[in-house]
Amino acid sequence: MKKCIFTILVFLFIVGVNAQEKSLRAYLSYATFAVPGSDAYIETYLAIEGPSVIFVKNENQTFQASVEISMLFKQQEKVMNFAKYELKSPVVYDLN
């Protein structure tokens, strides 16, 4: 069984919030798994506190927050995988 060592670098950016002084509170954990006769793999778990993101009014007159997620998976200096996506909150009808 091969031992894979991964270094996870996570960069979290709030889309369009350069002028705001709000601090994003996000938590990342991971688990590695080894399957006999197959390659090892990794699962990532990301949690973001709702009050730490900024909700923006959209065209439907509802509110939604979004966070850009970038994950880089490396083994020593070699990039093994890369993921980038926009994580959106559920739609909120009232912020009060």
C-alpha positions as CSV (number, residue, x, y, z in Angstrom):
1,M,0.0,0.0,0.0
2,K,1.4,3.3,-1.0
3,K,1.6,6.1,1.5
4,C,0.4,9.4,0.1
5,I,1.2,12.6,1.8
6,F,-0.9,15.5,0.7
7,T,-0.5,19.2,1.5
8,I,-3.7,21.1,1.3
9,L,-3.6,24.7,0.6
10,V,-6.9,26.4,0.8
11,F,-7.5,30.0,-0.3
12,L,-10.9,31.4,0.5
13,F,-12.0,34.6,-1.0
14,I,-15.3,36.4,-0.6
15,V,-16.4,37.4,-4.0
16,G,-16.8,41.2,-4.4
17,V,-16.0,42.1,-0.8
18,N,-12.8,44.1,-1.0
19,A,-14.1,47.1,0.8
20,Q,-15.7,45.2,3.7
21,E,-13.8,44.7,7.0
22,K,-15.6,41.4,7.8
23,S,-13.6,38.4,8.7
24,L,-14.5,35.0,7.1
25,R,-14.7,32.1,9.6
26,A,-14.1,28.8,7.7
27,Y,-13.0,25.4,9.0
28,L,-11.3,22.8,6.9
29,S,-10.6,19.2,7.9
30,Y,-9.7,16.2,5.9
31,A,-9.3,12.4,6.1
32,T,-7.1,10.1,4.0
33,F,-8.1,6.6,3.1
34,A,-6.2,3.6,1.7
35,V,-8.1,1.0,-0.3
36,P,-6.3,-2.4,-0.7
37,G,-5.5,-2.9,-4.3
38,S,-6.3,0.7,-5.3
39,D,-4.9,4.2,-4.8
40,A,-5.2,6.1,-1.6
41,Y,-7.6,9.0,-1.6
42,I,-8.5,12.1,0.5
43,E,-11.8,13.6,1.5
44,T,-12.1,17.3,2.5
45,Y,-14.8,18.8,4.8
46,L,-15.4,22.5,4.6
47,A,-17.7,24.5,7.0
48,I,-18.3,28.2,6.8
49,E,-20.1,30.2,9.5
50,G,-23.1,31.9,8.0
51,P,-22.8,35.2,10.0
52,S,-19.2,35.6,8.7
53,V,-20.2,36.0,5.0
54,I,-21.8,38.9,3.4
55,F,-25.2,38.4,1.8
56,V,-25.9,40.4,-1.4
57,K,-29.3,41.2,-2.8
58,N,-29.9,39.6,-6.1
59,E,-32.3,40.2,-9.0
60,N,-35.1,38.2,-7.3
61,Q,-35.0,40.6,-4.3
62,T,-33.6,37.8,-2.2
63,F,-30.2,37.6,-0.5
64,Q,-27.4,35.1,-1.1
65,A,-23.7,34.9,-0.1
66,S,-20.9,33.2,-2.1
67,V,-17.4,32.2,-1.4
68,E,-14.8,31.2,-4.0
69,I,-13.0,28.0,-3.0
70,S,-9.6,27.0,-4.4
71,M,-7.9,23.7,-3.3
72,L,-4.5,22.6,-4.4
73,F,-3.5,19.0,-3.6
74,K,0.3,18.5,-3.7
75,Q,2.5,15.5,-3.0
76,Q,6.0,16.9,-2.3
77,E,6.3,19.5,-5.1
78,K,4.1,17.8,-7.7
79,V,0.5,19.1,-8.1
80,M,-1.7,16.0,-7.9
81,N,-5.1,17.7,-8.3
82,F,-6.8,21.1,-8.3
83,A,-10.3,22.2,-7.6
84,K,-11.9,25.7,-7.9
85,Y,-15.6,26.5,-7.5
86,E,-18.0,29.0,-6.1
87,L,-19.8,27.9,-3.0
88,K,-23.2,29.6,-2.6
89,S,-25.4,29.9,0.5
90,P,-29.0,29.0,0.5
91,V,-31.3,31.9,-0.7
92,V,-32.5,34.0,2.2
93,Y,-35.6,36.1,2.0
94,D,-35.1,38.4,5.0
95,L,-31.9,39.4,6.8
96,N,-33.7,40.6,9.9
